[in-house]
Amino acid sequence: MKSVHFLIPGDLDTRTGGYLYDRRIMNGLAALEWRVEPHRLDATFPAPTPTALQHAAEILTGLPDRALAVIDGLALGAMPAAVAPHRDRLRLVGLVHHPLALETGLSGVRQAELYASERDALRAARAIIVTSPNTARALAGYGIAAARCAVVVPGTDPAPLATGSRTGEPALLCAASLTPRKGHAVLFRALARLKQQPWRLRCAGSPTLDPTTASQLTALLDDLALADRVELLGELDAGALARRYLEADLFVLPSFYEGYGMALAEALARGLPVVSTTAGAIPDTVPADAGLLVPPGDDAALAEALARVLTDAELCQQLAAGARAARQALPDWPSACAKFSAALDAVSAG
């Protein structure tokens, strides 16, 4: 039986797109008769403590010679010194969802540190698996040739078409953890410009990954007098989130960067029109006829796009039709897992 080790920081059950991708790939590989051996790294990555780095180094040292090991980029990019001694002994594979230095809210100094750290760590990997062509292009700036990157985009489960709110008050859904990169503050400021329009926003996403941002967003809703029109639902399980998609009329994600945008694909799977940004891989994930995309961070442009969809029934129907067409072409998880397996086979053969 083929064997692969996965090194993942923190709790694998964390409800974010990156962790969902890791879980589904690992389960899919097991179904393809791989022996999958998970190793939990410390949750402090990508800002690891000395103890966390020592623990990661001990895990790598304990792997047998020529072991195939996939390291999630959330950790890999922050541990170049730990992986360097094993670049020839082990068959290391970097799994990059998006470069660490592209996280929103970093100082210039911290961005430079993360860029240098990730660049050095990636040099120790025999291959890189990325979750979108956009991420492969982004890694060119790290000296990673496209030939070293295998693109394995996330799968999307089949889902029923959304039925909508049916209340006369359009229901907007944003599914994203309350972190700076997801752009909730931009969305709230945009909606503050549209108080004369009927709408209700529901935000599904964890407030615990960045409690400071979550607290600031709650205060911002009060400042903008939107607390009665915006619901912060917190982290939802799969069933509860599926119900929110079903009841939505429009999906909105004002991110500053996405390595793929799994929540956007979930919206397309429900035939929902999308309003999002041009950041990262979003234009690759959302076809032009399924959504309106605006520059990230531009609340005026976002407000204008939202107003167009909310007031132009014909446009909304056209975008919904584009989303329904796009859902037919979304990759599924068995295909994604098969591609991941093939990428690992190529590393083993090499």
C-alpha positions, 0 to 999 in steps of 0.5 A: 500500500502506498503511504503518505504523511500529512503535516497539518497545523492545529485542529483538522476539523477547523471550519475554513476552506483550507482545512476542509480541502485537507480533510477531503483530500486525505479522506479521498486518498484513503479511499484510493488505497493510500495509507494516510498518516496525519501529524498534528503540528502546533496551532501557532503556525504561521507564527510558530513558537520555538516549541512549535518549531522544535516539535515540527522538526522532531516529527520530520526527523522521526519519518523514515528515509524517503517517506512521502510527506505533504506539509500544509503551506500554513506551516511549511512557509514558516519552518524553513530551518526545520525542513532544510535538513530533510530536503534530500532524505525525505520526499517533501511536498508543499501544499500551498493554498495561498502565499502567507505574505499575501494575508491581509493586515500584515506590516511591510516588515512582516510581509517581507519576513514571510516572503523570505521564509516561504521562499526558502521553505519551498526550495526544500520541497520536491514538488508543490501542489497548489489549489488554483492556477492563480496560486501557481502564478503567484509562486513564480515570484518565489522562484518556483517554476510552473513545472514544479506546481501541480494544480489540484483545484478543490471539489464541490459537492452537488447541491440543490438550487437555492430557493431564495428568501421569498419574503420580498426582502433580498437575503444576502449571504457571506460565508467567511471567517471574521478575519481582515482578509475577508473584507467584512468591514468593506461590505458593511460600509458598502451596505451602509450606503444602501439603507434605502434598499430592502435587504438583509445580510447574514454572515456565517463564519467563525469569530474566534480565529481573530477575536479582535477583528470580530469585536471591531466588526460588531462595533462597526455595525453599531456605528453604521446603525446596521445591527438590526439588518446584519446577522453574525451567525458565527460558525455553522455546521455543514447542515446549518450552512447549507440551509443558509445557502438555500435561503439566500438570494445573493452571495457576497464575498468582499475578500482582499485575496482568495487562493481559490474561493471555495465558498464562491464555488458553493454559491455557484453550486446553488445557482446563486448570483455572486458579488465579489472582488477581482482579488486572487483567484476569484475571477478564475472561480466566478465566470463573468456571466455569474457575478459582478466583481469589483476591486478589493477594498472599494466600498463605493464600487461594492455598493454600486454592484450590490445596488445593481443586483438588488434593483435590476431583476433582469440582471439578477436573473442573468447572473443566476442563469450564469451561476446555474451554467457554471455549476455544471462545470464545477470539479467534484471531490473524487476528481480532485483526489484522483489528481492529488494522488497522481501528483503524489505518484509523480513525486514517488516516481521521480 
